[in-house]
Amino acid sequence: MEFDQLIERAMAVRTRYAEYEQKHYGTSWTNEELALGFVGDVGDLVKLVMAVNGRRNIPDAETKLAHELSDCLWSVIVLAHAHGINLEDAFMRTMDELEQHLIQANSA
């Protein structure tokens, strides 16, 4: 699957969540609430990484870790879209910057 297809799928799911939120709560989540939800997902992710590495006891941790990583990716995609950020372009620029930093650090 291409990255733009991942974005389309993530946004389709977000639209369905927004409809659900509107129906049940009278409003959909704000960007700030989406970011807070992401923070909660990251907390769950950390616990699962600890479990997979033997520091916590969580049954079926590997499967749950895959799910939580996907949740986090979904949140990042949704937040980027909400803020008008082309995530694919931003990612490539950031990787270029990191590589350049490493080249400079290794030549010093």
C-alpha positions as CSV (number, residue, x, y, z in Angstrom):
1,M,0.0,0.0,0.0
2,E,1.3,3.5,-0.9
3,F,1.6,6.1,1.8
4,D,-1.1,8.3,0.3
5,Q,-3.5,5.3,0.5
6,L,-2.6,5.0,4.2
7,I,-3.5,8.6,4.7
8,E,-6.8,8.2,2.8
9,R,-7.7,5.2,5.0
10,A,-6.7,6.9,8.2
11,M,-8.8,10.0,7.3
12,A,-11.8,7.9,6.3
13,V,-11.7,6.3,9.8
14,R,-11.3,9.7,11.4
15,T,-14.4,10.9,9.6
16,R,-16.4,8.0,10.9
17,Y,-15.1,8.7,14.4
18,A,-16.1,12.4,14.1
19,E,-19.6,11.4,13.0
20,Y,-19.8,9.1,16.0
21,E,-18.5,11.8,18.4
22,Q,-21.0,14.3,16.9
23,K,-23.9,11.9,17.3
24,H,-23.1,10.8,20.9
25,Y,-21.4,13.9,22.4
26,G,-22.7,16.7,20.3
27,T,-19.3,17.7,18.9
28,S,-16.3,15.9,17.5
29,W,-12.9,16.0,19.1
30,T,-10.7,19.1,18.7
31,N,-7.1,18.9,17.5
32,E,-6.1,19.3,21.1
33,E,-8.2,16.3,22.2
34,L,-6.8,14.3,19.4
35,A,-3.3,15.1,20.6
36,L,-4.3,14.1,24.2
37,G,-5.6,10.8,22.8
38,F,-2.3,10.3,21.1
39,V,-0.4,10.9,24.4
40,G,-2.5,8.1,26.0
41,D,-1.7,5.8,23.1
42,V,2.0,6.5,23.6
43,G,1.7,5.6,27.3
44,D,0.1,2.3,26.3
45,L,2.9,1.8,23.7
46,V,5.6,2.2,26.3
47,K,4.0,-0.4,28.6
48,L,3.8,-2.8,25.7
49,V,7.4,-2.3,24.7
50,M,8.4,-3.0,28.3
51,A,6.3,-6.2,28.2
52,V,7.8,-7.4,25.0
53,N,11.2,-6.8,26.5
54,G,10.5,-8.7,29.7
55,R,9.9,-5.8,32.1
56,R,6.1,-6.1,32.4
57,N,3.7,-9.0,32.2
58,I,1.0,-8.3,29.6
59,P,-0.5,-11.3,27.9
60,D,-0.2,-11.3,24.0
61,A,2.1,-8.3,24.2
62,E,3.5,-8.7,20.7
63,T,0.0,-8.6,19.1
64,K,-1.0,-5.7,21.3
65,L,2.2,-3.8,20.4
66,A,1.5,-4.1,16.7
67,H,-2.0,-2.7,17.3
68,E,-0.7,0.2,19.5
69,L,2.0,1.1,17.0
70,S,-0.8,1.3,14.3
71,D,-2.9,3.4,16.7
72,C,0.0,5.8,17.1
73,L,0.6,6.0,13.4
74,W,-3.1,6.7,12.8
75,S,-2.9,9.6,15.4
76,V,0.2,11.1,13.8
77,I,-1.4,10.9,10.3
78,V,-4.7,12.5,11.6
79,L,-2.8,15.3,13.5
80,A,-0.6,16.1,10.5
81,H,-3.7,16.3,8.3
82,A,-5.5,18.5,10.8
83,H,-2.6,20.9,10.8
84,G,-2.1,20.9,7.0
85,I,1.3,19.1,7.1
86,N,2.3,16.9,4.2
87,L,3.7,14.1,6.4
88,E,5.4,12.3,3.6
89,D,7.4,15.4,2.6
90,A,8.1,16.4,6.2
91,F,9.3,12.8,6.9
92,M,11.7,12.8,3.9
93,R,13.1,16.3,4.9
94,T,13.6,15.2,8.5
95,M,15.4,12.0,7.4
96,D,17.6,14.1,5.1
97,E,18.4,16.4,8.0
98,L,19.2,13.5,10.4
99,E,21.5,11.9,7.8
100,Q,23.3,15.1,7.2
101,H,23.8,15.6,10.9
102,L,25.2,12.1,11.2
103,I,27.6,12.7,8.2
104,Q,28.8,15.9,9.9
105,A,29.2,14.2,13.3
106,N,31.1,11.3,11.9
107,S,33.5,13.5,10.0
108,A,34.3,15.7,13.0
